[in-house]
Amino acid sequence: MGARRKARELALQMLYQHDLSGNTPDTIVSTFEDLQKSKPSTREFATRIFKGTVDNLSKIDEMIVQQADNWRLSRMAVVDRNIIRMSIYEFLNETDTPKLVIIDEAIEIAKKFGTQKSSQFINGILDGILKRYNLAS
């Protein structure tokens, strides 16, 4: 597995923990053993995605709500919701990564951590976000 994929998986796990526990991002980063054992570049990318997503949560969630007709955020599976969140953060802030790579990574992570339907659901939401907000370029 590549370093960026590993970082995204770590970011997802921290977002999941934040979503369920409400612990501060700094507490989660400092106590997440798998993150601390990672290579510095992986740790830095994972932390940037995690903290950036949390810092921009209201904007990101509003984008999801606008796109996800008939789906309240609270009804989405925690894993799916957080994969979508971190992918939108990457769309907006990690401009060196092509948007389709971000979607492909989200789908692969969903296959590993989500349900059978997660990858299709996430793909649909993220594709719609790209089109709705004209982010595809």
matplotlib code that plots the C-alpha trace (Angstrom):
import matplotlib.pyplot as plt

x = [0.0, 1.2, 2.1, -0.8, -3.3, -2.1, -2.3, -5.9, -6.8, -5.3, -7.1, -10.4, -9.8, -9.1, -12.2, -14.3, -12.9, -13.6, -17.2, -18.0, -16.0, -15.9, -12.3, -10.3, -8.2, -4.9, -5.9, -6.7, -3.5, -1.3, -3.0, -3.4, -0.7, -0.9, -0.3, 2.6, 4.2, 3.9, 6.7, 6.9, 5.6, 2.6, 1.9, 2.1, -0.3, -2.8, -2.8, -3.2, -6.2, -7.7, -7.3, -8.2, -11.4, -12.4, -11.5, -13.7, -16.5, -19.4, -18.6, -17.9, -21.1, -23.2, -21.8, -22.8, -26.3, -26.8, -25.7, -27.2, -30.9, -33.0, -30.0, -29.4, -25.8, -26.9, -28.4, -25.2, -22.9, -20.1, -17.4, -19.1, -19.8, -16.1, -14.7, -16.9, -15.8, -12.1, -12.4, -14.1, -11.4, -8.9, -10.8, -10.7, -7.2, -4.9, -4.7, -1.7, -3.8, -6.1, -9.8, -10.3, -7.4, -9.1, -12.4, -10.6, -8.8, -12.2, -13.7, -10.9, -11.0, -14.7, -14.3, -12.0, -13.8, -17.4, -20.3, -21.0, -22.9, -20.5, -18.3, -21.2, -22.8, -19.5, -18.7, -22.1, -21.9, -18.3, -19.0, -22.0, -20.0, -17.4, -20.1, -22.2, -19.3, -17.4, -14.4, -13.6, -10.8]
y = [0.0, 3.5, 6.1, 8.3, 5.5, 4.7, 8.3, 8.5, 5.4, 6.9, 10.1, 8.2, 6.4, 9.7, 11.3, 8.3, 8.6, 12.4, 11.8, 9.3, 10.5, 14.3, 14.3, 17.3, 16.8, 17.3, 14.6, 12.2, 12.9, 12.6, 9.3, 7.5, 4.8, 3.8, 7.4, 7.8, 4.6, 5.8, 7.4, 11.2, 12.0, 9.6, 11.1, 14.6, 14.0, 12.1, 14.8, 17.5, 15.8, 15.0, 18.5, 20.2, 18.3, 19.0, 22.7, 23.0, 20.6, 23.1, 24.1, 20.5, 19.2, 22.0, 20.8, 17.2, 18.2, 20.2, 17.2, 14.3, 14.5, 12.6, 11.8, 13.5, 13.5, 11.7, 8.8, 8.2, 5.5, 7.0, 5.5, 6.7, 10.2, 10.6, 9.3, 11.8, 14.6, 14.0, 13.6, 17.0, 18.5, 17.1, 18.4, 21.9, 22.0, 19.3, 20.8, 18.7, 15.5, 15.0, 14.9, 11.5, 10.1, 11.4, 9.6, 6.4, 6.4, 7.1, 4.1, 1.8, 2.9, 2.4, -1.1, -1.9, -0.1, 0.3, -1.8, -3.5, -0.3, 2.2, 2.6, 3.3, 5.7, 7.6, 7.7, 9.2, 11.9, 12.8, 12.9, 15.1, 17.4, 17.9, 18.8, 20.9, 23.0, 23.0, 21.4, 18.9, 20.8]
z = [0.0, -0.9, 1.7, 0.7, 0.9, 4.3, 5.4, 4.1, 6.0, 9.2, 8.6, 8.2, 11.5, 13.3, 11.7, 12.8, 16.4, 16.3, 15.0, 17.7, 20.7, 20.2, 21.5, 20.3, 17.1, 19.1, 21.6, 18.9, 17.0, 20.1, 21.3, 18.0, 18.2, 14.5, 13.5, 15.8, 14.4, 10.8, 8.7, 9.1, 5.6, 6.2, 9.6, 8.3, 5.4, 7.6, 10.2, 7.6, 6.1, 9.5, 11.0, 7.8, 7.5, 11.1, 10.7, 7.6, 8.8, 8.6, 5.0, 4.0, 5.6, 3.9, 0.5, 1.3, 2.4, -0.8, -2.9, -0.9, -1.7, 0.8, 3.0, 6.3, 7.5, 10.7, 8.6, 6.7, 7.9, 9.9, 7.7, 4.5, 5.9, 6.9, 3.6, 1.8, 4.2, 3.8, 0.1, -0.2, 2.0, -0.5, -3.5, -2.0, -0.5, -1.9, -5.4, -6.4, -6.3, -9.4, -8.4, -10.0, -8.0, -4.8, -5.9, -6.7, -3.3, -1.6, -3.4, -2.5, 1.2, 1.2, -0.1, 2.8, 5.7, 4.5, 3.4, 0.1, -1.0, 0.3, -2.7, -5.1, -2.6, -2.1, -5.8, -6.6, -3.9, -4.8, -8.5, -7.9, -5.7, -8.5, -11.0, -8.6, -7.5, -10.8, -9.2, -11.9, -13.5]

ax = plt.figure().add_subplot(projection="3d")
ax.plot(x, y, z, "-o")
ax.set_aspect("equal")
plt.show()
